[in-house]
Amino acid sequence: MRIRPLILALPALVLSACVSMDPRYERPEGAVPPAFPTGAAYGPQADGATSATQIAWRDVVVDERLRAVIDSALANNRDLRVAAANVAAAQAQYRVQRSALLPTVGASIDGTIRGGDEVDQTRSYTAGLGVTAWELDLFGRVRSLTRADQESYFASEEGARAARVSLISQTATAWLTLAADRSLLALAQETRDNAKRAMDLTQGRKTAGVASRLDVRAIETTYRRAEADVASYTAAVAQDRNALELLVGAPVDDALLPDGLPRDAGPLAEVQAGVSSSVLLQRPDVLQAEHQLKSANADVGAARAAFFPTLSLTGNGGVASSALSSLFDGAGAWTFAPSVAMTIFDTGAKGARLGAAKAQREGAVATYEKTVQTAFREVSDALARRGTIDAQLQAQTDFRTAAADTDRLARARYDAGLDGYLASLEAQRTLYAADQALIGVQLIRYNNLVTLYRVLGGGVR
């Protein structure tokens, strides 16, 4: 079988264009200041800090139970599976478009028998290879479309990475919220039980004529409030677990759940933001927006190339014989049929497509800049919280210490008969509120570490 048609097709591979009609791509700049804000709210920042995108989440999450829960979420979360499916679909679409750069070669073997009697029959057999309407990409239209799909694929990959970072953050936050609500539930139960004992004791003293009915009713208000809080926090703990298991995508073992919010050694390590805002360019959502911008840029190139003629090649070659047994020794034949097509008048359709592609590119520029600005604001907010949370936590701790001492002294004065019960009751209520507020501030501090890691584009290894 002759291969001349295939040899003739080789120059076409060389002729496939290096020409590109894509506009020159330049990353938009100036959407945010070059450095993160500074001032009293932000505290000291470490210059040259390691980017969060280079820090594995396991280096930030130090609690083994929380690590195991996050591992389970990464394996089972359904939203993450959707993101992975989107990546696979985008990759397949890119491969489909890329295949247009090379010809599709088909092979066939045909046989024909004509006539009635076996003696009068005429037999013919043919075998061949053929290429049908393969577009030589002289002006880069197909390559631009391929680049557009490739960038869309890259964007979907970054979107999946952003989903992973978000899932890690959401899981850690849900786990910490459950821990805080369990601490609040334990505090409410303790307060309720103490108030019940005090109420019973005061009722006995009233019977003995030592305490008044006002003392009994006053301590009952503390008891009833704590009782209501127990019911509220019991529901919150159950809802927190439901939320956590939805994120994980599977039931969570009781052994992996927190007993309460730790007060000393925390479950998370510190994350440094550094000074330069250029770290934002490595956030997965920013990279996703940039790839989408590059895809829109390539679409403009494809729309420009559509104004130029298209050159297509159709060719085939093969052999023919009257006997199947000698088919590949038969006579050879080939055809080569290039065609050039160009639209003369289309009522402005090509111009409209180019205008639409340019408008979409401008929209992608704005989307990219807004994504960077949003990232800058998120990091700035997290840094402002980080710069003040330690002072707030220390102040709340000192307030709780003072409230506990006040409660102790008020009880002593009441027991000594120096004060009425209302002063002791007020001290108890202040201590209860101080304990609740301290748990809330501790939760804010832990959540800030999670938030700071996420908004800096945390790594997911």
Secondary structure, DSSP 8 states (H G I E B T S, - for coil): ---HHHHHHHHHHHHS--------------SS-SB---STTT----TT---GGGS-HHHHB--HHHHHHHHHHHHH-HHHHHHHHHHHHHHHHHHHHHGGGS--EEEEEEEEEE-SSTTT-EEEEEEEEEEEEEEE-TTSHHHHHHHHHHHHHHHHHHHHHHHHHHHHHHHHHHHHHHHHHHHHHHHHHHHHHHHHHHHHHHHHHHHTTSS-HHHHHHHHHHHHHHHHHHHHHHHHHHHHHHHHHHHHTS---GGGS-SS--SSS-SB------SBGGGGGGSHHHHHHHHHHHHHHHHHHHHHHTTS-EEEEEEEEEEEESSGGGGGGSEEEEEEEEEEE--S--TTHHHHHHHHHHHHHHHHHHHHHHHHHHHHHHHHHHHHHHHHHHHHHHHHHHHHHHHHHHHHHHHHHHHTTSS-HHHHHHHHHHHHHHHHHHHHHHHHHHHHHHHHHHHTT----
